[in-house]
Amino acid sequence: MTARDLEQVKRLLERAVRAGAATGAVAGWRRFDDADAACAAVVGRASVHPRSQPMTEAHWFDLASLTKPLVVTPLVCLLVRDRSLSLEATLAEVLPELDRTTLGRRRVRHLLTHTSGLPSWEPLYARTGSSESEGAVLAVARLPMAEVGRRVAYSCPGFILLGLVLERLTSMPLDLLFTRLV
């Protein structure tokens, strides 16, 4: 990637921010054969409420809609096939900080099938104050929940939590786990 390419990507992201598509954006890429050639374009604000914060490369985004079919679901299938993960495991079995919480009694299959009772979306980035997984787990545990198994309702926080289950179970970040297994 050249400096000109980077500038073009940055201008595209800036136009999207000005158009109101988002308050900020980060685009990162690298050549498959050259890890040292990583590039990132960063524009806008990471949050505007409750306080305005500039966007940085380190900000996490709730991208469960993309991660679900492309990363998390295949990894769950592979770990279940290898008997490293049981769909009947309670969340507290993998995430001990959920012990003695309502969410901790829910099962991996509830997250996978969107029957956990978790809401469809919440701004977890605003609730955690950091990108630490324990903060995200506890933020999800504090969300209001409907009755488990009652109905199917898409849940972005549920799939974020499922990704954290995979990371905790394997002691690997999702990107490395995906690279190794898929």
N, C-alpha and C positions, 0 to 999 in steps of 0.2 A: 504494500500500500504506500502510496506517495502522500506527501503533505497535501497535495491538491485533492486527492481522494478523501482524505480525512476532512478537509474543509467542506467538500461537497456534502458529505454525510451530516456534518454539523449544521450546515445551512438548511438541509432538509428537515432535521429535527427542530431547528428554530422556527421554521415555517409552521410545523405541526403545533408547536407550543403557542405561537401567535394566533393560530386558527382556533385555539381552545380545545384541541384534542387531548391535551394533558398539561399539567403545570410544569412538567420537566420530563426529560428522557435521557437514557443512557444507551448507547449502542456500542457493543464490543465485538471484536472479531480478530481472527488471526489466521494465517495460512496454516493449513494442516501440517505441512512439512517444515514449518519454521516457527516454533513457539516463541522465539525472541522478537518476532515481528508482530506482536499483539498491538492492536490499536483500540482506542476508545474515544468516543465523542460524547461530551457531557454538556447538557444545556438545561436552563431553567431552575425551578425550585422542587425540592423533594417533598416539601409540604408547605401549605400555606395556613393551616389551622391545626393545632391551637397556636403555633408560632411558625413563622416563615423560616425555612432552612434551605440553603443552597443544595443543589443536586451534586452528588459525588459519585465516583466509580464504585464506592463501597455500599451504596444503597441497595437494599433488597426490594423486590417487587412481588406482589401476589400474582404470579403467572400460572396458577394452577390450571387454568383453561388450556394452556399449551402443554404444560408439564404432564398433565394427567394422561393423555393418550400417547405421548411420545416418550415419556421417561418412567413415571411412577407405575403405571399399570403393567408394562412389560417386566419391570423389576419385581413387582409383587408376584407376578406369575412365575418368574424364574425362582424366586426364593421359596414359594410354596411348593413348586415342583421338586426342589432340592431338600424339602422339609426343614429349611432354616427358619421358616415363618409359618405359623398356623393362622388361618383366617379366624379361628375361634379364640385366639389369644386376646386377653383383655389389654386395653391400652396401658394400664398400670403395670402389666407384666414387662412391657418394653420401656415404658417411661415412668419410672418409680415416683417421680414428683407428682404424678396423678393419683397416687394411692390416696384413698379416702375422699376422692372427688367423684361426682356423678359421671364425669367424662371418663375417668379411669376404669369404670365398670363396663363401658361400651367396648365393643369388639372391633378388631381390625376389619372384619367384613362389613361392619356398619359404615366405616369410612369409605371403603371401596365401593359400596353400593349406594352411597348417599342416603343412608337411612339412620345416621347417627343422631339426628335431631339438631345438628348445628345449623346456624343461619347460612344463607347463601353467600354472603360476603360481609366482611368487616375490615376496616382499615387497620390491620394488625401493625403495620409500620408505625402508626401513630400511638398505638397502645403499648408497644414494647420498649421504645426508647433505645433499642439496640437491635443488632442482627443476631444476637446470641440465641441458640435454639431453645435453651431453657426458658428464656423470656417469652418466646413465641408459644411454647407449650403452655405456660401458665396463662398467657393472654387468651389463648383459645379456651382453656378450662374455665375462664371467667365469663365467657359469652353466654347469653341466654340460650337455652336448649329446649327443643320440643321433646315429646316422648320418643324414645328410641324405637325404631322399627315400624312406626306408625304409617309413614309415607316416604316416598322417594322425593327428595328435594336437593338439587345440586348444592354442594357446599364447597366453596373455595377454601375456607379455613380447614375443613375436613381433609382435603387433599394436601394442603400444606402440612398438616399434622401427620398424614400418612407418609409424606416424604421424610419428615423428621423421624418417624418410626424406622424407616429403612436405614437412615443414616446412623441412628443409635444402635440398631441391631447389628449392623455390619462394621461399625466404627469407621465408616468412609463417607465422604461427602457424595451427594447424588451424582455429580458429574464424573467422579472417579469410579464409582460403582457402575454407572452406565457404561463407561468406557471399558471396564473390565468384563462385564457380563454380556453386554449387547454389542 
